Structures are given as C-alpha cells and as structure tokens.
C-alpha cells in the first residue's frame, strides 16, 4: 500500500472522526486526502473561518453544527475558544456518523485538537489525522520569506500568547530564525521580549496578516522599528488589532530578499476587488481565472434567465430534432444549451438525440457547455467568436449533400437578425425559436451598490452591452476610479455612452482574454509604480479624486 492509499472510511453504522488540517487560509492548500475525507463526511465541525475554507468540498447535505463558547474564561476574555467540538464530534460518531473535525493549520500544532483526540481515545471512538499545511510554515512561504538558508540555520516557533519567560530567553540567545505567532496589537510587545532577551534591535523581521489569502499584507521592519512601522502604515491603533499575524525574525526576512521572493503579493491583480456582472453559472470559470491573478472576484448577476412566455414553439422544435426535421442546430449562448438540455431532460432524452444532426456553437464557452452535455460541436468559428464569425465558416446549403435544408436556432428573446439573415442568404431555412428570456436581475444588496458607486471596486468586467445597461440600471454607475474593462468595441461604445471611461479592451471577444487583458493592465500599472519608487496601490485606494486620463 502506498502512503497515500488510506483504508476506506468506515461504512455507515460505524462512527469515525477525522481530525483534519485546513491549512492557513488558502483553500488551494488543502491536501488530496483532506478533500477525500470532506467528500465523505456526514458531519463537519469547524470554526466559522475554517468552515469557509473547507465547506465547498463537502456534500450539500452535510451537517455543520454551530460551535459555541462554553468556558467562562474565554467568554470573559472575549476569545472564541470553542471547546464543545469534542462533545459534538463524539455524539455524532456514537450514532454511526462520519465526522470531520477541521482545524486551522495542522492538527498536530493545535493543542486543543490533541485534547479532542484524547477524548475520542478514552471513549473508544476510532479517529484518524489528516495533516495540513501549518500556518507558521505556509504564511512565510506566501510572504516570500524562506525560513532556512544553505547553512541550515536553526528555526524556532513561538506562540506569543503562551510563551514563557524561559522560552523568550532561549530564542533571544539564539541567532536562528524565529517564527512568532501573535496578533497585530501584540507583535510589537513580542519584538520587545526578543530584544530584552538579547536579540539586536536592528534584526530584520516581517509581519504578515491574513496570510495565504488575497487580503494578505506584509510589512518589513526591524525588532526596534516594528511598532513605528505599523503606526505609520495606519494599521494600529485599530479595532482589528486582534487579527492574528505571523512574524519572521532573522536575516532571511530582510527586505531586499523579500522584494525578489514576494511571488504572491506581486501577482498582477493582487487584492483587487473585481466586479463580475454575469449570471452565476457564467461567472464561475472567469472568477477562478481572476483568483489566479490574485484578485477577489465579486459576482453580481445582472441578467436573470426565465422560460419563454409561450413554450409551445420550443416544444415543437425539440420534437422536430428527434423526428429528423433539422440538418443543423446552432447554439449562440451557454443559456441556449441549458434551455435545450432542460427540455431534453423533461422529455427523458439525452445527448443521443443529436445523432445525425450537425451542431454549431458560437464560441468556446458555448462549445464547452455542449461537451459537458455530451455533444461535440461540428462547427465553432475559427475567427471571431460571434454570429458574424459563425457565418464566415458556415457552409452554404447544397441540395446534393444536405438531405434537409432546415436549421434550428434556439435563442434568447432578443432577436438575432444577423445570423438568421446570413443563414437564409446561404440557402438555409431557419426555425428561429425563443428558448429563453433574459430579464434584468434584482438589484444587489445595498452595500454592494454603495461599493460600486463609491469606488469600493478596483475594476469591473463588462462582457456585453446588456451587462453595462443592466448593471447601471440595477446598481448605478461605477465610480471614476474603477478600472473599466470591456470585451469588445460594441460593449466599449455602450460603456462610453453611459459616461464610463474604458481602460481595458480585450484583444478578442473572449471572457478569458478579457481577464488576461485586465491582468496585463494591472501588471503594467504595478511595474510603473515600482519603477517610479512609489508604493503599489490598488485603484480603489486612490479615491476620492478622478482617474487620470489615459494617453494614446
């Protein structure tokens, strides 16, 4: 058995607890074994911030009991030490449930998790441990701070909340790297303890908050200047002083090296809040791409999709597909694929009903939706991904080779005259059928509307003229500091008609090319700031005040 081939989880009826390390905050740092355990869980027990990291890998039906503070000392101190987790886990395991108890970082470095394991052992409840990336190791890696050099310097880990005088004395006498777990408001005191114990005040250190997430921020200082640096950065005093930080003390955290090694915080859109005004289904892959550039995507549906008011025409067309009425079916959107697929499922049909019919897709996204349905399109535009691009490659009707002259075009209630006229010109008969209606979505929550109008977003991606009109209609016009990115000239024209300055234009009408173009814009902006010796800021940090006009 290889090390990663764990025995299968016990069958239902035999309770079991998995103590699982959720890592320091980035969901991408979960191990394969962690994902596997989460997928099989009946009950998931975790603090709220950890639950956010692991929840998406569990089944929709998983139970997530809420943890509450149960010890008086924690309540009095205002610290959410949630100690009823062991009881919840054991109660569920006793009735045959598969329980995952998820903790931040690694269970082996969580003293409370160790106590919970002992409680399970005492009750005879079987458990396993799935290690996670330790916060004290993962955060420095994301901050660009190596903990060891080729000489193999000693590395010590200290929790400032529980460190004894003897502990400070020992690490103060060492010249190795010290990784200190503290909070924003206690890290300066921890630095003072190290100086008092013998470390030089000019010893470099870095302090990282919200490590491994797109909210990560790192400050470089020395043991003697960290309090002043945090004050000058207006980080302290702050009501968020209780936020946990990881401080790395030693020569490895020198600012000159971090400038070269800070791979995460130097991503082109790091920390940018990017508004994605699309439907949820359409936004998913685009949001994933934006996250890879370090952005924080915020999805706001601007279009809601509803069935046609009179479904009879669509029903006749789908029946015509099965009875051989059509030579071609042309899909002009992901929503058209979805509408036809839903009709198929309603009639108990599947992708086999497309046998003998040629299938066209207007672009990559639509083609991907068809492949997901089990249908490989015969025609996708080789050039522009649009109705015009589709017509460029569409073959003319040939009575010798084409036994049927009819095309089924399921579409939105918004007309597609260009495609219909072009197909007729090529000799085809077209059944132009309303498969779905697009209506303006409901307005987003008040705080989102305020962020849009007040400059709280760094960028907004417009993927069609209708997304421009609908977003402005339901939420108001984006602030003038917000970077406006448009998928093509027609969308850009609509944006300008609404008084928006277009900063980024996609080189091709593709959502992924649009996201790449925004990332390139962010990278150029970052490089210009670094070259000028300026602090790299996000567009939203420049408000109030107008955006400088771009020179051509």
Secondary structure, 3 states (H helix, E strand, C coil): CCCCCCCCCCCCCCCEEEEEECECCCHHHCCHHHHHHHHCCCEEECCHHHHHHHHHHCCCCCECCCCCCCCHHHHHHCCCCCCCHHHHHHHHHHCCCEEEEEECECHHHCHHHHHHHHHHHHHCCCEEEECCCCHHHHHHHHHCCCCCCCCCCCEEEEECCCCCHHHHHHHHHCCCEEEEEEECCCHHHHHHHHHHCCCCCCCEEEEEECCCCCCCEEEEEECCCHHHHHHHCCCCCCCCCCCEEEEEECHHHCHHHHHHHCCCCCCCCCCCEEEECCCHHHHHHHHHHHHHCCCEEEECCCEEEECCCCCHHHHHHHHHHHCCCCCEEEECCHHHHHHHHHHHHHCCCCHHHHCCCEEEECCHHHHHHHHHHCCCCCEECCCCCCHHHHHHHCCCCCCCCCCCCEEEEEEECCCCHHHHHHHHHCCCEEEEEEEEEEEECCCCCHHHHHHHHHCCCCEEEECCHHHHHHHHHHHCCCCCCCEEEECCHHHHHHHHHCCCCCCEECCCCCHHHHHHHHHHHHHHHHHHHHHCCCCCCCHHHHCCCCCCCCCC
